Each structure stands twice: as C-alpha cells, then as structure tokens.
Amino acid sequence: MHLGHRLRAGGHRCQCLFLPQRSTPSEADILTGPGPTATNCGQLQETAMTVKIHTTPINSFYRLRAAYFSYQRIIGTLGLLAVVALGAFLRFYHLGSYSIGNAYYAATVQSMLTSWHNFFFASFEPGGSVTVDKPPLGFWIQAVSAYFLGVNGFALALPQALAGTLSIPLLYSLVRRHFGTGAGLLAALVLATTPVTIAAERNNTIDGQLVFVLLLAVWAFIKAVQDGRFRYLLWGTFLVGVGFNIKMMQAFLPLPALYTFYFLGARHRWWTRMLHLTAATVLLLLVSFSWAIMVDLTPAENRPFIGSSTNNTVMELIVGHNGFNRLWGGGARGRGGAGSPPPPPPAADRDAPPNQSSFSPPGNGQQPPADSRPAFDSNHQPPPRPGGNPETGEPGLLRLFTRPLATEASWLLPLALLGLPLVTAVIGWRWPPDDRYLALILWGGWLITEVVFFSVARFFHAYYLIMLGPPLAALVGAAAWAIWQIFQRRFRFGWLVLVLLAGTTLAFQLVTLPANQTIGTGTVAILLALTGMGLVWGDDWPGADWPGKLGLGLAFAALLVAPLVWSGLTTFNPNPDVWLPRSGPQTADPHRPTTLTADQQKVLEYLLAHTDPDDYLLATLNATDAAPYILATGRKVLTFGGFKGGDDVVGVDDLAGMVKNGQLRYILGLPRQKPEIAQWMVNNCRVVDVQPLEVSGPRDAPNILYDCGN
C-alpha cells in the first residue's frame, strides 16, 4: 500500500509516495513527520530511497478511477430513476378513476371510519356485526388514506401503488449489493413491469403492501448477516410479523428461505445462530398473533363475528380459511375468497320438483321459477367444474406455465428457473458460502417455495402471484450477471448459454401470448433478440467490450417486450375486474358491479324513505349484495351470512328479535343458504312492490325486497 503526502510546489501537485519495501530511520521519520516540503521531496528523490516524487498536475490513475466510479454511479442513478418512473407510471396512471375497487374491501374501510370499535376490529359494515375476512393492518393504512382523501378509488388504491413503486428501488439496492449495478437495474425493471404486480397495486387489494414489507424484512435479514448484529434479525422477523397482520399466512411463505439464509450466513457459532433464530421466532409469533389474541380474548358479545370463521375466532380463521384451506381447498358452508361470485343454492333445493322452489313465496302464493344453478354438496360447496377453477386452473407442475396463470407473472419464469443452476455453477460452492451464494439461497429459496405452493394449492386468486415478483426479478438479474461472467471466461460457451436461456424464454412467451397480440409483440421481441445475440457474437472483436454489453442488454430487452405490453394493457384497461384483479385486457364481470344498479337504486330510494337513519337499512345474505348499499349510504347493513353467505353471524331467533325491537325491517332476497331464516321469512314477511321495479324471477334474487315489520 502506498502512503504519502501531497503539497503544492512550483504550481504542481507534489506527491511523495512512500513504498514500504524498505524501512530505514529516515523513511520512518518521513512517515511520522509533519509531511515533506518541496525541498526534501527532491532530496528524497536524489538519494534514490523508496520514495518516488510525481509532479504531474493530477495523477492519471486516480483520475481515471474516480471518473469510472463516477460514471458507474451516474449511469446507475439515471437508470434507476428511469425504471422507477416507468413503474410509477404503470401504477399511477388514472389510478382509481375507473372504480372504487373491490367493493367488499371498500365497504370495510368506510365502516372502519365510522367508529374506533369498527376500526380496531375491521368491521365490514357500520353496524359492527361481522368483520372482513382478513387482518386489519392493510385496511388501517387504507383508512388513514381515506380519512384525508375520502372513500374513493384513488385513496384506497394509493397505499398499494406507493408500496409497489417503493419496492422497485428497494429491490434494486438488495440485488445490486451482490450482483452489481446492471443486475440490480434489470431486477428492478422486471419487477416494475411484472403484469400481476401492476394489476394488484392499482387495486385496493392489500397484497402490494405485503410485498413491500417483506422486501424490508429481506433487507433486515441481509444486514443481520453482513453486520452480525442481532437486532437486525429481530427487525426482520418483526417485519414479517407485520406482514402477517396484512395477509396472515401468506406472509410466511419466504420464511424458509430467510431462516436458511441467516443460519448459513451469520458469522456466529452454530449454537448462537440457533439461539438467535429461536428468540427471533418468539418475537415473530408475538407480533403475528398480537391482534388475533386481543380479539379472541374479547367476549363475543362485545365484538363482531369473525367473518369466514367456523367458530367465531381469529385463530380458526388463520388456520382454516386463510391457512390450510388455501393449500388443500374446501372451506365449510360456501366460503370463498374476496370477490368471488355468490354461491349457488344449497342442497335444500335439490329435491324440489321441476319449476318449483322449495319455499313457497309470501304474498300471492305464486311459485317462483326454479333456479337452474347447480346445487351444493353436503358441505354447501358447489360441484367441481370441468377443467378446474377458471381463474387459476388445475393444480400441477405446469399450472404456472399455462393459462390462465401464465400471463400473470410467468413471462420470465423459465429464465429465472433455468438461471438458478447457472448462477450456482458460476459462483461455485465453497464453505463457508460467500455473500453471492447466500443471496442465491435467499432469492432461489423464496422463488422455489412460491412456485411449489402455487403449483399445488387448490384455493387462491390469480393476483396472489404478486408474491412471485421480487424473487423472480432478483433471479433474472442474477442470471444476467452469470451470463456476463461466462462471456468473460469462455465467450463461445457463454453465447450458447444465452441462446439456450433467452430462446427458451422467448419461445414460451410467444406461445403464451394471445393470438391477437402475437404478431406485433412477437416480431419486435424476435428482432431485438436476434440483434442482441448478433452483437454479443461481435463481442469477440478485440479491443472493447461495449458490443457485448449492448448485445446482452438488447437480448434481455427482447424478453421484456411481452410482459411490458401486457402490463400496458393492464394499465390502460378502461374496465378492469376490480373484484378479482387480473392483468391484461381482462374486463369486469357485469354481474358483480361495485356501484348500485338501476334496480338497486330503486330499492335504495324506497328504503331511504321508509327507514330511520339510526336503524339498519336492510339485511342481506352476503357481503357482495350488501357492499354497494354501504358505499352509497354509509348506513348499517346486516349480512347474516357473512361474506359468502355461509357464516352464522346471526340466527333466526336473533333476526326475529331485531325485527321485533324495530332495529331491522327489510331483508333483501330469500336466503336459501339459510333454510331456517328463509322459512321464517316465508311465514313472517311479504314481498314489497317497489315501483317501478318488477317483482319477478326467483325469490332469492338479490333485488327482491321483503318487509318483515308488519
């Protein structure tokens, strides 16, 4: 190492560089003295000691090195700004202008703003009868936004759009520290243009918040390994616990990778690592279950019914509806995920004669037309559909590579999975594993866990694939880094590797694209790929590596054409499905509006004229029917069947008592999933002739209003 002093002499920068080849008293004096003057610098040179004098204006080596690192920083900063700007545009363009979003969640936020009681328990309706079927933290954040900006589509989607945009530079910093600026920029670009992340983060579903919190947890785990400080590990598990209070068990999917990363990478003895992880797990469980414990310790009569639970506890909701039911499917009594359409009628109607309902209608005694929808099985579940769930397809190894899920997050999945062993080979195994290998364990473990779960799980929604975004993007960046390393060692082999990975991924994209998008998008992608590979081949030119870098960049740009186009279709979609966000040109289901239909508006006008503002506006079987009325009025709407109609929020005696006490008078639709309540309505209620609404169709139709107050 060269040590020295600099001074001005004769208009030049005089630099004495002391080379430690020899150690003499005179040299030691110089090293510890106040520094050389112009005179003794010259004397040292004349005596041919191991001190060299340079009187150049600026040392060329230092100048070039400073310029290089400055150039790298400038390019990295400008590139990151461009990527973040693109990601922000795709998420914020006309944000919330098309709809209020998922009406079930929007009504929950509106109800939470009516009282601290509803806020804490995340009550779905202002009367506080039943909770939303998710933990409260994500909706607390949305409620803060709605408090200042109003309950509207922009305010409710804003936290997710912000979280998604902030996730982009955060992922860049996490990938860059192990694989360099180029890999970090590519990872950020992949995350910015992953279609499912855009669809979910332009909506009031709370998954975007969860992904951002989990990336913060990844940062904390990396700091814990690099700095060796236990407090960063605690921060990491604390943040995962925070994520649990956004989306429950979904937040635990990265935990195997995070724990393995720390256990193999922490610079402590084995028993210390195990002790640290044990203590961190205790904190994780305390944070994760803090809200659940407080709610379950509250007497049932002092809190809402826990929506989508079988025994009115949050712990059962965690383990059941939001836990193992996601993996194994099922869910008792017609439960389903938020935004799913109302279930078909229960088994009570299966034995009804043709053209006859199992319940005689009140009033004129005419029999309503038979409903042609399929019946429930013994668990009140609809029969299985041929071909599996139309939203997620059949479980299996190829589920993520076939429609309908392939267009959500799988555009670059072949590259990420094929790149995993490639990066492993380039890094090489050593013990203890170095930082790059540990990063590969982290991102690769996270991705593999997600791929396995979504390949075998029987009940989830397509937008849950947002969880694939960060690890997939990180591994794409790592794969690009690995290919470049191979180029520098064995150029021809590196070119073949690029052709294999890029060609396989591009072929998958062309097969996945719908027919009306294949020609234009596919042509551009192929041209860019061929141009890039040609320039990479030209990297064999002597003297410069810029053709190879440019070519490699173009090759990866070719692979981003299809997801970018699909992301654009998501952003510019004027009628997206806001109940169940999907990427691409998927349009909203007309049978699940987020605002009142014309018939519902007529019902509402009648109700406003015939009810007291402090009483329940009406009662419905499920939240899907109730949400538009809550959003339109802010009034209490009893949903005695919870979200999907299968919950036991109130029984027939409770309902009759509310009617007797004057708290409730009107019920919307005959609840055939609740035979006891339906029979009570047959005996005690009459159909209201809401003019000019024509009373026709099946008596459980959601716009048939019943008056139970006379």
C-alpha angles and dihedrals in degrees: 000000000000118000124186154136129250128210142159116261125167093344092305133101105253112206124186111198112195111209113202097219091111134026117209131160092250092051092048089051090054093048093052098034129094092270136276127291125216089263100051090043087061092045091053090052092049092052090055094231121158090272118101126199124214119188097179118130092246128356105254095216094056091043093053093044092050091047092050095051091043089052091049092051093047093048092046093048095046091045092050092048090052093049093047090048090052092048092047092050093051090051102038104038106119088341110192094355095115101050146342088254129232101008093207091060094037092054089050092056091047090051092048090058092059097070143356088243092059091041095056097043095039092234115198095214132034092246090066096231100133138010129231112263094247135069116270109241098087091048092046088060091047090048091056089052091047091048090063100030103030130248100298139122095268096049093048095046095042097085091052094046091049092047091050093049093048090049090066099066090036092058090045092057092047094051096039094059091063107026105025139251097299094053091046092052092048092049091050091049092050092051091046092055102037102124099216092053090055093047093050096042093051088057137066093249107118102226094102090062090051094053092051092050091049091052088053087052090052089053090052093049091050091050090049091056097042098043097031092225117145094209092068090057089053090050089052096053090041089057092048087052089052088052089052088060088055101049107354117219093010088074091062096062094094093046098094090055093044094049093046090049092054096040093054098036108039113107095228136097117280095253090048091053091050091048091049093050091047092052091044090051091054089054090046092055093045093053095040096051099033096102093039092053093048092050096045091049090056112093111256092238090059098053141041123275110268104250118236093008123124097214104027096257132119091222091061090047089054095049098035122030095018095031132037094002087068090058102036099027126224125092121189127264102008102308122160143159125291114287097018114139119262112276124252121262120291131256091272089082097049094086096044114119118250114288092010132104121221089238124058110230119244121243116026095020096233115149114243119230116273116260113240095205118117119264128245122256122237090286092050090253122138116248116267115272122231109257095021129261108349089219099052108011128219121326113256146109093282097045095105091046097053134059138306092032100033094080094052104065109334102088092106099023094107090054092048094048094044090045093056096076090037093058089044091055094046094050094044127208120280136154123267091029115241125234095270093051090049090051089052090052090051100048096032093048092049093050095046091050091052094046093050093047096049091044094058105025115109101200125043138103126254094246090062085079087081083091089071092059105084100042093041092051092046092052092049088055091047091049091054090051091050093050090052091050090053091049090056093051106033110008101187093048090048090054091053091049090052092049091050097048099037094041093051092047094046092049090051090051093051091051092047097050115095114251094254091056101041101081101054100031094039093051093052092047093050093048092050092047093051092046092049095048091047091054091046088055086051089059085087086077110111123244106032141044098201095099090056094047092047092047093049089050092051092048091056091042087058089058091052095055096084097046090044092053091047090049090051090052087052094051096044095042104124094198110034124175099255096177092061108014114222131177125241126026094329107146131211122273107251090210092062107053121174093214132049117284120224091264092047090050090056090050090049093051090053092048094049089054095048106038136070114245091234094054129075111284090216143313128249136182098240143018094247090069094039101049099074091052092049092049092047097049112011086228128140113271118183115221102191092182098045121224101336100018097258100098123100096226092149131000129222093268092052091048092049090049092053090051092048092050092050095245093117134025111156131059124188116221131350106278102224090174086065104053095179093051091043092052090048089053091050089056100040111025137065133207113259115225098222104193127251088012110103112228104221142119129050115346092236090060107131095237097054105105122207126201110211097169101088 
